[in-house]
Amino acid sequence: MTKKVQNPSEKLQFSAAFTSRRTTLRAIKVSSVVGTILIAINQGDLIAAGSFPPFWKILLTYFVPYCVSSYSTAMLLLEFNVSRTSGLEVHA
């Protein structure tokens, strides 16, 4: 279930969570591991043949897991913050 942003203050909170140091560091770690695995899977034959994949493909291969990790971490931080302020428990 996804929660739609309803007012500007919620949007600001998401923006702050999305760009926070914790979110950024986690996203860098995740994208480093996942991106490298995806490069090996998708471009491994090209690299093994001694060629180099186009630079834009490498950037996208790391950028997509970075965005996914950033989004999921930001949403988790917001969900945790909402549950703490409302007295609800977060079940993982």
FENBELKA-V487836 format. One record per pair of residues at least 6 apart in sequence whose C-alpha atoms are under 6 Angstrom apart, sorted by the first residue. I is the first residue (numbers start at 1). J is the second residue. Records with the same first field share a line. If there is no record, write none. Layout:
I: J ; J
//
This chain:
17: 74
18: 70 ; 74
23: 70 ; 73
27: 66 ; 69 ; 70
31: 62 ; 65 ; 66
35: 61 ; 62
83: 89
//
